[in-house]
Amino acid sequence: MENFTSFLLQVDRWIWQPLFVILIGTGLYLTYRLRGIQFRRLGYALKLAFTRHDDDAQGDISHFQALMTALAATIGIGNIAGIATAVAMGGLGALFWLWLTALIGMATKFAEATLAIQYRIKDDRGEMAGGPMYYIQRGLGWKRLAFCFALFGGVTTLFTGNIVQSQSIASATAMAFGFNPWIVGAVLAVLTGLVLIGGIKSIGGVTSYLVPIMAVFYVIGCLVILVIRFDQIPQAFATIFRTAFTGQAAVGGFVGSSIMIAMQMGVARGVFSNEYGLCPFAFAAASA
């Protein structure tokens, strides 16, 4: 088992070195070519997200429902467990690279959503269907690559999305309330299935009610922690920016990190947190 774990860690390091350059490079390139659209048009984007759905619009769900559908997978597991892992493995400096990934990744997500809308189609049920496989096939004409993306994307969603989230919920409820993880998993599967059966309209409707509640509790929890630890905020920021470029020595339970590990963990968990480059948001955008 130790040999298998070592093998996976080696593969992880081998993959993330070029992937780091691709993700950051693409984000910087799109930020430059789009003239920082994630900053220039942020107000307009928020206005669209919270305005009433146009009855003449072609989409199946509103802008707000599309936003909530995209946020449903990122608020919680990615933003709590993912960031905690980044700090544990990469030190506080990983947070700097996570922030950088989020800022420049907004341009990449804008491009993903725009392409999804540009190349979306109506399926046999009269509903909008779009996403990376559609604009890869219809925009680039690469049908085989589109098939590969759909195949590997489905596997990735299963193992990095559903399994991680359900396992975290089952473990948390087992530790806090003593619930049987198998029963919790079965209940989650049934509830999720009931929502998915209704299609994107059902998903958008459910998330538009649940996600705002999640977001409120999430923000309140963060604010409470910041207020309690207010005196440590300046020191935390200083440590984050210093160790982002110098690495961090091992302290207590922390394993210690180099600059490269901090960068790798920050970008990796940043992608896991906001899903930029993974394109899940494109599916929701195509339906709006």
C-alpha positions in Angstrom: 0.0 0.0 0.0 2.9 2.4 0.8 4.4 1.7 -2.6 1.1 2.4 -4.3 0.8 5.7 -2.3 4.3 6.7 -3.3 3.5 5.9 -6.9 0.4 8.1 -6.8 2.4 11.0 -5.2 5.1 10.7 -7.9 2.4 10.8 -10.6 0.8 13.8 -8.9 4.1 15.7 -8.9 4.8 14.8 -12.5 1.4 15.9 -13.7 1.1 19.1 -11.7 4.4 20.6 -12.9 3.3 21.2 -16.5 -0.4 21.6 -15.5 0.6 24.5 -13.2 2.1 26.3 -16.2 -0.9 25.6 -18.4 -3.5 26.7 -15.8 -1.7 29.9 -14.7 -0.5 30.6 -18.2 -4.0 30.3 -19.7 -5.5 32.4 -17.0 -2.9 35.2 -17.5 -3.3 35.0 -21.3 -7.1 35.3 -21.2 -6.9 38.1 -18.5 -4.6 40.0 -20.9 -6.6 39.4 -24.1 -9.9 40.1 -22.4 -8.4 43.2 -20.7 -9.1 42.0 -17.2 -12.8 41.4 -17.8 -13.2 39.7 -14.5 -12.4 43.1 -12.8 -13.8 45.5 -15.4 -17.2 43.9 -15.7 -17.7 42.4 -12.2 -20.5 44.8 -11.3 -22.4 44.0 -14.5 -22.0 40.3 -14.0 -23.4 40.5 -10.5 -26.3 42.6 -11.8 -27.1 40.0 -14.4 -26.9 37.2 -11.8 -29.5 38.7 -9.5 -31.9 40.2 -12.1 -35.2 38.6 -13.0 -35.1 35.9 -15.7 -36.2 37.2 -19.1 -39.3 35.3 -20.3 -38.0 35.6 -23.9 -34.6 34.1 -23.1 -33.6 30.9 -24.7 -32.2 29.3 -21.5 -34.0 26.8 -19.3 -33.0 28.4 -16.0 -32.3 31.9 -14.8 -28.9 33.5 -14.4 -29.3 33.3 -10.7 -30.1 29.6 -10.8 -27.1 28.9 -13.1 -24.9 30.7 -10.6 -26.3 28.8 -7.6 -25.9 25.5 -9.5 -22.2 26.3 -10.1 -21.7 27.4 -6.5 -23.4 24.3 -5.1 -20.3 22.1 -5.7 -17.8 24.7 -4.5 -19.2 26.0 -1.2 -18.2 23.6 1.5 -16.0 20.7 0.5 -13.7 22.6 -1.9 -13.5 25.8 0.2 -13.1 24.2 3.6 -11.5 20.7 3.2 -9.6 21.7 0.1 -8.1 24.8 1.6 -7.3 23.0 4.9 -5.4 20.4 2.9 -3.5 23.1 1.0 -2.3 24.7 4.2 -1.5 21.4 5.8 0.7 20.3 2.9 1.9 23.6 1.4 2.0 25.9 4.4 0.3 29.3 4.6 2.1 30.4 1.5 -0.2 28.1 -0.5 -3.0 30.5 0.2 -1.3 33.2 -1.9 -1.2 30.9 -4.9 -4.8 29.8 -4.2 -5.9 33.5 -4.3 -3.9 34.1 -7.5 -5.5 31.1 -9.1 -8.9 32.4 -8.2 -8.3 35.9 -9.6 -6.9 34.9 -12.9 -9.1 31.8 -13.1 -12.1 34.1 -13.4 -11.1 35.0 -16.9 -10.8 31.3 -17.8 -14.3 30.6 -16.4 -15.7 33.5 -18.4 -14.3 32.0 -21.5 -15.7 28.6 -20.6 -19.2 30.0 -20.0 -19.1 32.1 -23.2 -18.1 29.1 -25.4 -20.7 26.9 -23.8 -23.4 29.4 -24.7 -22.0 30.0 -28.2 -22.0 26.4 -29.1 -25.0 25.0 -27.1 -27.8 23.1 -28.9 -31.3 22.0 -28.1 -31.6 18.3 -27.3 -34.5 16.0 -28.2 -36.5 17.2 -25.2 -36.2 20.8 -26.3 -33.8 21.7 -23.5 -30.5 23.5 -23.9 -27.4 21.3 -23.8 -23.8 22.6 -23.9 -20.4 22.4 -22.3 -16.8 21.6 -23.2 -17.5 18.5 -25.4 -19.9 20.6 -27.5 -17.6 23.5 -28.2 -14.7 21.1 -28.7 -16.7 19.2 -31.3 -18.6 22.1 -32.9 -16.0 24.8 -32.5 -12.8 22.9 -33.2 -14.2 19.9 -35.1 -12.4 17.5 -32.8 -15.0 14.8 -32.2 -12.6 12.2 -30.6 -11.3 14.8 -28.2 -14.8 15.8 -27.3 -15.6 12.1 -26.6 -12.5 11.7 -24.4 -13.4 14.8 -22.4 -16.9 13.5 -21.8 -15.6 10.1 -20.7 -12.8 11.4 -18.4 -15.0 14.2 -17.2 -17.6 11.8 -16.0 -15.0 9.7 -14.2 -13.5 12.8 -12.6 -16.9 14.0 -11.4 -17.6 10.7 -9.8 -14.3 10.4 -7.9 -13.4 14.0 -7.1 -16.9 15.3 -6.7 -19.5 12.8 -5.5 -17.3 10.5 -3.6 -15.3 13.2 -1.8 -18.5 15.1 -0.8 -20.5 12.1 0.3 -17.5 10.7 2.2 -17.0 14.0 4.0 -20.7 14.2 5.0 -20.8 10.6 6.1 -17.6 11.0 8.2 -18.7 14.2 9.8 -22.2 12.9 10.8 -20.6 9.7 12.1 -18.2 11.6 14.3 -20.7 14.2 15.5 -23.9 12.1 15.8 -22.8 8.5 15.5 -24.8 7.9 12.3 -24.0 4.8 10.2 -22.0 6.0 7.1 -23.7 3.5 4.9 -27.1 4.8 5.8 -26.0 8.4 5.3 -24.6 7.6 1.9 -27.8 5.8 0.9 -30.0 8.8 2.0 -27.7 11.1 0.0 -27.9 9.0 -3.1 -31.7 8.9 -2.9 -32.1 12.6 -2.4 -29.6 13.4 -5.1 -31.3 11.1 -7.5 -34.7 12.7 -6.9 -33.2 16.1 -7.8 -31.3 14.8 -10.9 -34.4 13.0 -12.3 -36.0 16.4 -12.9 -33.2 17.6 -15.1 -31.5 21.0 -15.1 -34.7 22.8 -14.1 -35.1 20.7 -11.0 -31.4 21.2 -10.1 -31.6 24.9 -10.7 -34.7 25.2 -8.6 -33.3 23.2 -5.6 -29.9 25.0 -5.6 -31.5 28.4 -5.9 -33.1 27.8 -2.4 -30.4 25.7 -0.7 -27.2 27.4 -1.9 -28.0 30.9 -0.5 -28.7 29.4 2.9 -25.3 27.5 2.6 -23.6 30.8 1.6 -25.1 32.7 4.5 -23.9 30.2 7.1 -20.5 29.9 5.4 -20.0 33.7 5.5 -21.3 34.0 9.0 -18.9 31.3 10.2 -16.0 32.9 8.5 -16.8 36.3 10.0 -17.1 34.8 13.5 -13.7 33.2 13.2 -12.2 36.5 11.9 -13.7 38.4 14.8 -12.5 35.9 17.4 -8.9 35.9 15.9 -8.9 39.5 14.8 -5.5 40.2 16.5 -3.8 37.5 14.5 -5.0 38.7 11.0 -2.0 41.0 10.3 0.5 38.3 11.3 -1.3 35.8 9.2 -1.2 38.0 6.1 2.5 38.7 6.7 3.2 34.9 7.0 1.2 34.1 3.8 3.0 36.6 1.6 6.5 35.8 3.1 6.2 32.0 2.8 4.6 32.1 -0.6 8.1 32.8 -2.0 10.4 31.4 0.7 8.6 28.2 1.8 7.9 27.2 5.4 9.8 25.1 7.9 8.1 22.3 9.7 6.3 23.4 12.9 4.4 21.1 15.2 2.1 18.9 13.1 2.9 20.8 9.9 5.1 18.7 7.5 7.0 21.7 6.1 7.0 22.9 2.5 9.2 24.3 -0.3 8.1 27.1 -2.6 7.2 24.5 -5.3 5.0 22.5 -3.0 3.3 25.7 -1.8 2.6 26.7 -5.4 1.4 23.2 -6.4 -0.9 22.8 -3.4 -2.2 26.4 -3.8 -3.1 26.0 -7.5 -4.3 22.4 -7.1 -6.7 23.2 -4.3 -7.6 26.5 -5.9 -8.8 24.5 -8.9 -10.6 22.1 -6.6 -12.2 25.0 -4.8 -13.4 27.2 -7.8 -13.3 24.5 -10.5 -11.7 26.8 -13.1 -10.3 24.8 -16.0 -12.5 21.8 -15.1 -15.5 23.4 -16.9 -18.5 22.3 -14.6 -19.7 25.9 -14.6 -20.0 25.7 -18.4 -22.8 23.2 -18.2 -24.9 25.5 -16.0 -24.1 28.5 -18.1 -25.2 26.7 -21.3 -28.6 26.2 -19.7 -29.1 29.8 -18.7 
